[in-house]
Amino acid sequence: MNALDIRSLKKTYTNVTKALKGVNLQVAQGDFFGLLGPNGAGKSTIIGIISSLIRKTSGSVKIFNTDIDKNFALAKSFIGITPQELNFNQFETVEDIVLNQAGFYGMRKKLARERLDELLEKLRLEDRRKEVSRNLSGGMKRRLMIARALVHKPKLLLLDEPTAGVDIEIRHSIWSFLKELNSLGTTIILTTHNLEEVEILCRNIGIINSGHLIEDTSLRTLLSQLDSESYILDLEDEVTDAQIADFPELKAIDKHQIEININKKEKSLNSLFVKLSDKGIGIRSMRNKNNRLEKLFLDLISTS
């Protein structure tokens, strides 16, 4: 069963702007799916239609096989959403915000409080439960949004820029939580401009531009389209110009770092590492110079 099944979805606004031009998109149950696109591409319109904030012009949307036009109350019960903008009452406490959301879904008080305790502990908000939300840091507010969206245990979680404006530590803690949540069966659809976030979290992605879905594939398949990749190698010992003179694909950054560009059709990293080892060059660590998805994303957008 698909968690989300969109067929021929169109949205035309009153000013004749066509935001969606016949989008077809299926997201499998249990997937971690990245929905990408530049500003104004149609991502927010899709999320808005799924969550009932925007009325579609035509087409169909099913959530766990429930058509939003035929039984929206049931379809909506499957969804949790964290919008990009903070939209809770800034004068309510953390626990009241989450408990009030539980009330909207008809949860019994005992069950709602048990769920509250569980989420606040996992999202590291337990010591802030009585705090007025306006006093929270930006990272805490983001985590509160996620707790509120999850209180009724939705089967599908929609995340719109969930880590926007948070520091590195909080970002990684949110990523870890989302990975665990997905591993337990929750389907997650992520929209973000942070392509590193997509590479770390998502298995499949869709790219939308000017109202058209221009790519719908697995992350692995998309990344395989890269002909070459650049890496930064951190070395165990200092390297000399003589040691790398026979490697035109290498460039010394300093005595402990070299940059390497590999054409994947011609060479493999393993064979190069063997040759480097023969020259007495030991590698301590390696990282991509650039985000791999970013180049592919820009190329797809520019040619669509």
Secondary structure in CASP SS format (residue, H / E / C, confidence):
PFRMAT SS
TARGET T0000
AUTHOR 0000-0000-0000
METHOD secondary structure of the structure
MODEL  1
M C 1.00
N E 1.00
A E 1.00
L E 1.00
D E 1.00
I E 1.00
R E 1.00
S E 1.00
L E 1.00
K E 1.00
K E 1.00
T E 1.00
Y C 1.00
T C 1.00
N C 1.00
V C 1.00
T C 1.00
K E 1.00
A E 1.00
L E 1.00
K E 1.00
G E 1.00
V E 1.00
N E 1.00
L E 1.00
Q E 1.00
V E 1.00
A E 1.00
Q C 1.00
G C 1.00
D C 1.00
F E 1.00
F E 1.00
G E 1.00
L E 1.00
L E 1.00
G C 1.00
P C 1.00
N C 1.00
G C 1.00
A C 1.00
G C 1.00
K H 1.00
S H 1.00
T H 1.00
I H 1.00
I H 1.00
G H 1.00
I H 1.00
I H 1.00
S C 1.00
S C 1.00
L C 1.00
I C 1.00
R C 1.00
K C 1.00
T C 1.00
S E 1.00
G E 1.00
S E 1.00
V E 1.00
K E 1.00
I E 1.00
F C 1.00
N C 1.00
T E 1.00
D E 1.00
I C 1.00
D C 1.00
K C 1.00
N C 1.00
F H 1.00
A H 1.00
L H 1.00
A H 1.00
K H 1.00
S H 1.00
F C 1.00
I E 1.00
G E 1.00
I E 1.00
T E 1.00
P C 1.00
Q C 1.00
E C 1.00
L C 1.00
N C 1.00
F C 1.00
N C 1.00
Q C 1.00
F C 1.00
E C 1.00
T E 1.00
V H 1.00
E H 1.00
D H 1.00
I H 1.00
V H 1.00
L H 1.00
N H 1.00
Q H 1.00
A H 1.00
G H 1.00
F H 1.00
Y C 1.00
G C 1.00
M C 1.00
R C 1.00
K H 1.00
K H 1.00
L H 1.00
A H 1.00
R H 1.00
E H 1.00
R H 1.00
L H 1.00
D H 1.00
E H 1.00
L H 1.00
L H 1.00
E H 1.00
K H 1.00
L C 1.00
R C 1.00
L C 1.00
E H 1.00
D H 1.00
R H 1.00
R C 1.00
K C 1.00
E C 1.00
V E 1.00
S H 1.00
R H 1.00
N H 1.00
L C 1.00
S C 1.00
G H 1.00
G H 1.00
M H 1.00
K H 1.00
R H 1.00
R H 1.00
L H 1.00
M H 1.00
I H 1.00
A H 1.00
R H 1.00
A H 1.00
L H 1.00
V C 1.00
H C 1.00
K C 1.00
P C 1.00
K C 1.00
L E 1.00
L E 1.00
L E 1.00
L E 1.00
D E 1.00
E C 1.00
P C 1.00
T C 1.00
A C 1.00
G C 1.00
V C 1.00
D C 1.00
I H 1.00
E H 1.00
I H 1.00
R H 1.00
H H 1.00
S H 1.00
I H 1.00
W H 1.00
S H 1.00
F H 1.00
L H 1.00
K H 1.00
E H 1.00
L H 1.00
N H 1.00
S H 1.00
L C 1.00
G C 1.00
T C 1.00
T E 1.00
I E 1.00
I E 1.00
L E 1.00
T E 1.00
T C 1.00
H C 1.00
N C 1.00
L H 1.00
E H 1.00
E H 1.00
V H 1.00
E H 1.00
I H 1.00
L H 1.00
C C 1.00
R C 1.00
N E 1.00
I E 1.00
G E 1.00
I E 1.00
I E 1.00
N E 1.00
S C 1.00
G C 1.00
H E 1.00
L E 1.00
I E 1.00
E E 1.00
D E 1.00
T E 1.00
S E 1.00
L H 1.00
R H 1.00
T H 1.00
L H 1.00
L H 1.00
S C 1.00
Q C 1.00
L C 1.00
D C 1.00
S E 1.00
E E 1.00
S E 1.00
Y E 1.00
I E 1.00
L E 1.00
D E 1.00
L E 1.00
E C 1.00
D C 1.00
E C 1.00
V C 1.00
T C 1.00
D H 1.00
A H 1.00
Q H 1.00
I H 1.00
A C 1.00
D C 1.00
F C 1.00
P C 1.00
E C 1.00
L E 1.00
K E 1.00
A E 1.00
I E 1.00
D E 1.00
K C 1.00
H C 1.00
Q E 1.00
I E 1.00
E E 1.00
I E 1.00
N E 1.00
I E 1.00
N E 1.00
K C 1.00
K C 1.00
E C 1.00
K C 1.00
S C 1.00
L H 1.00
N H 1.00
S H 1.00
L H 1.00
F H 1.00
V H 1.00
K H 1.00
L H 1.00
S H 1.00
D H 1.00
K C 1.00
G C 1.00
I C 1.00
G C 1.00
I E 1.00
R E 1.00
S E 1.00
M E 1.00
R E 1.00
N E 1.00
K C 1.00
N C 1.00
N C 1.00
R H 1.00
L H 1.00
E H 1.00
K H 1.00
L H 1.00
F H 1.00
L H 1.00
D H 1.00
L H 1.00
I H 1.00
S H 1.00
T H 1.00
S C 1.00
END
